[in-house]
């Protein structure tokens, strides 16, 4: 058998210096030496405990519980303080005179709107123009003299802008202020409907979740790869040219590691509220209570019959000596 015949039937080349045995060809390539100063990535299962411990140190659970308790307490105290301040301001406003209350709480524009909504067929509100600063009340008819002018001591007069703005509007403003003050005085006499916390509970908890997974897959493949040729005719003549066959080995390594650490903080507050009424005499002195009662139409209606009723004479007991023989 000639030399060319041995080369054609062999898988490995037989040229000097290139001959390999099948055991050597099938053996995997040696691993590359590690470079000094570099280290491989540790597995996720080895680092999960360290990561979970670091997260526990980062989360200030006692601080979270402390803020939850203090925040709940501060919210309850602030709500009580705002209730007391609002009721105190209401008592002070009702204790003022009608003129002072009207000056501080009722504007001329509000009185205009009230009058125009009360008598829409006779009065309209005219918006200010370029040279005007405030709206004005204008009559819808030039020769109108409505009956309701008698309520303001102006019966028989003709409606006009001057009459409405100079004489009717101040009286309407005082009337609106008096009605509002009477309503608030009645509400104040009912007492403070205070909202108080009866009982409740505060709970807090933290939950840690840690998971790790390592996966590795190795794929090894061997195949022959003829040298690149232009066409099939040239490939068939390779054996005649004395060319060898190349053996290709492929090694694929797929290594994956996954780790996840999660922390959940939970806070829950449950409060049961009750409503209790504090009477006015526990929050204000006798002088302010008397002023509030003067401005309340309910108290005036109750006090009027009591003042009008005559005093009943008391029965005189008989003397000790009367009725004896």
C-alpha positions as CSV (number, residue, x, y, z in Angstrom):
1,X,0.0,0.0,0.0
2,X,1.4,3.3,-0.9
3,X,1.9,6.4,1.3
4,X,-1.0,8.2,-0.3
5,X,-3.4,5.4,0.3
6,X,-2.6,5.4,4.0
7,X,-3.3,9.1,4.2
8,X,-6.7,8.9,2.5
9,X,-8.0,6.2,4.8
10,X,-6.7,7.9,8.0
11,X,-8.6,10.4,10.0
12,X,-5.5,12.1,11.4
13,X,-2.7,13.5,9.3
14,X,0.5,11.4,8.9
15,X,2.8,14.2,8.0
16,X,6.0,14.3,10.2
17,X,5.5,16.4,13.3
18,X,1.7,16.4,13.1
19,X,0.6,12.9,13.8
20,X,-1.8,12.6,16.9
21,X,-3.3,9.6,18.5
22,X,-7.1,9.3,19.0
23,X,-6.7,9.5,22.8
24,X,-4.8,12.8,22.5
25,X,-7.4,14.2,20.1
26,X,-10.3,13.3,22.3
27,X,-8.8,14.7,25.5
28,X,-10.0,18.2,26.5
29,X,-7.6,21.0,26.4
30,X,-5.8,21.8,29.6
31,X,-7.2,24.7,31.6
32,X,-5.4,28.1,31.3
33,X,-3.4,29.0,34.3
34,X,-5.0,31.5,36.5
35,X,-3.7,35.1,36.2
36,X,-2.2,36.4,39.4
37,X,-4.4,39.0,41.1
38,X,-7.7,37.6,39.7
39,X,-10.2,35.3,41.5
40,X,-13.3,33.5,40.2
41,X,-16.8,34.7,41.2
42,X,-18.1,33.0,44.3
43,X,-21.2,30.9,44.1
44,X,-24.6,32.5,45.0
45,X,-25.2,29.9,47.8
46,X,-22.0,31.0,49.5
47,X,-22.8,34.7,49.5
48,X,-26.5,34.7,50.3
49,X,-26.0,34.5,54.0
50,X,-23.5,37.5,53.9
51,X,-26.0,39.6,51.9
52,X,-28.9,38.8,54.1
53,X,-26.9,39.7,57.2
54,X,-25.8,43.0,55.6
55,X,-29.5,43.9,54.9
56,X,-30.5,43.1,58.5
57,X,-27.9,45.6,59.7
58,X,-29.0,48.2,57.2
59,X,-32.7,48.1,58.3
60,X,-33.3,49.9,61.6
61,X,-36.4,48.0,62.8
62,X,-36.4,49.5,66.3
63,X,-36.3,53.0,64.7
64,X,-39.2,52.1,62.5
65,X,-41.3,51.0,65.5
66,X,-40.3,54.1,67.4
67,X,-41.4,56.4,64.6
68,X,-44.7,54.5,64.2
69,X,-45.5,54.9,67.9
70,X,-44.5,58.5,68.1
71,X,-46.3,59.4,64.9
72,X,-49.5,57.9,66.1
73,X,-49.3,59.7,69.5
74,X,-48.4,63.0,67.9
75,X,-51.3,62.7,65.5
76,X,-53.8,62.1,68.3
77,X,-52.5,65.0,70.4
78,X,-52.5,67.4,67.4
79,X,-56.1,66.5,66.6
80,X,-57.2,67.3,70.2
81,X,-55.3,70.6,70.2
82,X,-56.8,71.7,66.9
83,X,-60.3,70.9,68.2
84,X,-59.8,72.9,71.3
85,X,-58.3,75.9,69.4
86,X,-61.1,75.9,66.9
87,X,-63.8,75.8,69.6
88,X,-62.0,78.6,71.5
89,X,-61.8,80.8,68.4
90,X,-65.5,80.1,67.8
91,X,-66.4,81.2,71.4
92,X,-64.4,84.3,71.1
93,X,-66.0,85.3,67.8
94,X,-69.5,84.7,69.2
95,X,-68.8,86.7,72.3
96,X,-68.1,89.9,70.3
97,X,-70.7,92.5,69.4
98,X,-72.7,92.3,66.2
99,X,-70.8,95.2,64.6
100,X,-67.4,93.7,65.5
101,X,-68.4,90.2,64.2
102,X,-69.8,91.7,61.0
103,X,-66.7,93.8,60.3
104,X,-64.4,90.8,60.7
105,X,-66.5,88.1,59.0
106,X,-68.9,89.7,56.4
107,X,-67.7,91.7,53.4
108,X,-69.8,94.1,51.2
109,X,-69.6,91.7,48.3
110,X,-71.1,88.9,50.4
111,X,-73.9,91.3,51.3
112,X,-74.4,92.2,47.7
113,X,-74.7,88.6,46.7
114,X,-77.1,87.9,49.5
115,X,-79.4,90.8,48.5
116,X,-79.3,89.9,44.8
117,X,-80.1,86.2,45.5
118,X,-82.9,87.3,47.9
119,X,-84.6,89.6,45.5
120,X,-83.5,88.5,42.0
121,X,-86.5,90.1,40.2
122,X,-85.7,93.6,41.5
123,X,-81.9,93.8,41.9
124,X,-78.9,92.7,39.9
125,X,-75.1,92.8,40.5
126,X,-73.1,94.8,38.0
127,X,-69.5,93.8,37.6
128,X,-66.9,96.5,37.8
129,X,-65.8,98.2,34.6
130,X,-62.4,99.6,33.7
131,X,-62.7,102.7,35.9
132,X,-64.4,100.9,38.8
133,X,-63.0,98.8,41.6
134,X,-66.0,97.1,43.1
135,X,-69.3,95.7,41.8
136,X,-72.5,97.6,42.3
137,X,-76.1,96.9,42.9
138,X,-78.4,98.1,40.2
139,X,-82.2,98.0,39.9
140,X,-83.8,96.1,37.1
141,X,-86.5,98.7,36.7
142,X,-86.0,102.5,37.0
143,X,-89.4,103.3,38.6
144,X,-89.7,100.2,40.9
145,X,-90.6,100.6,44.5
146,X,-90.8,97.1,46.0
147,X,-92.6,96.3,49.2
148,X,-89.5,94.8,50.9
149,X,-88.0,98.3,51.3
150,X,-90.2,98.7,54.3
151,X,-88.0,96.1,56.1
152,X,-85.2,98.6,56.0
153,X,-87.2,101.8,56.7
154,X,-87.3,102.9,53.1
155,X,-90.9,102.1,52.1
156,X,-92.3,104.2,49.2
157,X,-88.8,105.1,47.8
158,X,-87.7,104.3,44.3
159,X,-84.9,101.9,43.7
160,X,-81.7,103.3,42.5
161,X,-78.0,102.5,42.7
162,X,-77.4,105.2,45.3
163,X,-80.2,104.0,47.5
164,X,-79.0,100.4,47.3
165,X,-75.3,101.1,47.9
166,X,-75.6,103.8,50.5
167,X,-78.6,102.8,52.6
168,X,-79.7,99.3,51.9
169,X,-76.3,97.6,51.7
170,X,-75.0,98.5,55.2
171,X,-78.2,97.3,56.8
172,X,-78.1,94.0,54.8
173,X,-74.5,93.5,55.8
174,X,-75.3,93.9,59.5
175,X,-78.3,91.6,59.1
176,X,-76.2,88.9,57.5
177,X,-73.6,89.2,60.3
178,X,-76.3,89.0,63.0
179,X,-77.8,85.8,61.4
180,X,-74.4,84.1,61.2
181,X,-73.5,85.1,64.8
182,X,-76.8,83.7,66.1
183,X,-76.3,80.4,64.3
184,X,-72.8,80.1,65.7
185,X,-74.0,81.1,69.2
186,X,-76.5,78.2,69.1
187,X,-73.8,75.8,68.1
188,X,-71.5,77.0,70.8
189,X,-74.1,76.5,73.5
190,X,-74.5,72.9,72.5
191,X,-70.9,72.3,73.7
192,X,-67.8,70.8,72.2
193,X,-68.3,67.5,70.5
194,X,-64.8,66.1,71.1
195,X,-63.4,63.0,69.5
196,X,-61.3,61.0,71.9
197,X,-59.4,57.7,71.5
198,X,-60.8,55.0,73.6
199,X,-58.4,52.2,72.9
200,X,-56.3,50.8,70.1
201,X,-53.3,48.7,69.1
202,X,-50.0,49.2,67.2
203,X,-48.2,46.3,65.6
204,X,-45.1,46.2,63.5
205,X,-43.1,43.4,61.9
206,X,-40.3,42.8,59.4
207,X,-40.0,39.9,57.0
208,X,-36.8,38.8,55.2
209,X,-36.7,36.6,52.2
210,X,-33.5,35.2,50.7
211,X,-33.1,32.9,47.7
212,X,-30.0,31.6,45.8
213,X,-29.5,29.3,42.9
214,X,-26.4,28.0,41.1
215,X,-26.5,26.2,37.7
216,X,-23.7,25.0,35.5
217,X,-23.8,23.2,32.1
218,X,-20.9,21.9,30.0
219,X,-21.2,20.9,26.4
220,X,-18.4,19.1,24.5
221,X,-18.5,18.4,20.7
222,X,-16.0,16.9,18.2
223,X,-16.3,17.1,14.4
224,X,-14.1,17.0,11.3
225,X,-13.7,20.2,9.3
226,X,-12.2,19.8,5.8
227,X,-10.1,22.7,4.5
228,X,-11.9,25.3,2.7
229,X,-12.1,24.6,-1.1
230,X,-13.8,26.4,-3.9
231,X,-15.9,23.5,-5.3
232,X,-16.6,19.7,-4.8
233,X,-14.1,18.8,-7.5
234,X,-11.2,20.3,-5.6
235,X,-12.4,18.6,-2.4
236,X,-12.3,15.2,-4.0
237,X,-8.6,15.7,-5.1
238,X,-7.4,16.5,-1.6
239,X,-6.4,12.9,-1.0
240,X,-4.4,12.9,-4.2
241,X,-2.6,16.1,-3.0
242,X,-1.5,14.5,0.2
243,X,-3.6,16.8,2.5
244,X,-4.7,15.7,6.0
245,X,-8.0,16.0,7.8
246,X,-8.4,18.4,10.8
247,X,-10.2,17.4,13.9
248,X,-12.2,20.2,15.7
249,X,-13.2,20.0,19.4
250,X,-15.6,22.5,21.0
251,X,-16.1,23.0,24.7
252,X,-19.0,25.3,25.9
253,X,-19.4,26.1,29.6
254,X,-22.6,27.9,30.8
255,X,-22.4,28.8,34.5
256,X,-25.3,30.9,36.1
257,X,-25.8,32.0,39.7
258,X,-28.8,34.0,41.0
259,X,-29.4,35.4,44.4
260,X,-32.2,37.7,45.7
261,X,-32.7,39.2,49.1
262,X,-35.9,41.1,50.1
263,X,-37.1,42.8,53.2
264,X,-40.7,43.9,53.9
265,X,-41.6,46.2,56.8
266,X,-45.2,46.2,58.0
267,X,-46.9,48.7,60.3
268,X,-50.5,48.6,61.4
269,X,-52.3,51.0,63.7
270,X,-55.9,50.4,65.0
271,X,-57.7,53.1,67.0
272,X,-61.2,53.1,68.4
273,X,-62.7,56.6,68.7
274,X,-65.5,57.8,70.9
275,X,-67.4,61.1,70.8
276,X,-68.0,63.0,74.0
277,X,-69.6,66.4,74.6
278,X,-68.0,69.0,76.8
279,X,-70.4,71.7,78.1
280,X,-69.6,75.3,77.5
281,X,-69.2,76.1,81.3
282,X,-66.1,73.8,81.4
283,X,-64.4,75.8,78.7
284,X,-65.4,79.5,79.2
285,X,-66.1,81.8,82.1
286,X,-69.4,83.2,83.1
287,X,-69.0,86.5,81.3
288,X,-68.4,85.0,77.9
289,X,-71.3,82.5,78.5
290,X,-73.6,85.4,79.2
291,X,-72.5,87.1,75.9
292,X,-73.0,84.0,73.9
293,X,-76.5,83.5,75.4
294,X,-77.5,87.0,74.5
295,X,-76.6,86.4,70.8
296,X,-78.5,83.0,70.7
297,X,-82.1,83.3,69.6
298,X,-82.9,80.1,71.4
299,X,-81.8,81.3,74.8
300,X,-83.6,84.7,74.3
301,X,-86.8,82.8,73.5
302,X,-86.5,80.7,76.6
303,X,-85.6,83.7,78.9
304,X,-88.5,85.9,77.6
305,X,-91.4,83.9,79.1
306,X,-89.6,83.5,82.4
307,X,-89.1,87.3,82.7
308,X,-92.7,88.1,81.7
309,X,-94.3,85.7,84.2
310,X,-95.3,87.5,87.5
311,X,-93.8,86.3,90.8
312,X,-96.1,84.0,92.7
313,X,-96.6,85.1,96.4
314,X,-95.5,82.5,98.9
315,X,-98.1,81.0,101.2
316,X,-97.7,82.4,104.8
317,X,-97.8,79.6,107.4
318,X,-100.3,80.1,110.2
319,X,-99.2,81.4,113.5
320,X,-98.6,78.9,116.3
321,X,-101.5,80.4,118.3
322,X,-104.1,80.5,115.6
323,X,-106.9,78.0,115.4
324,X,-107.0,77.4,119.2
325,X,-110.1,78.1,121.3
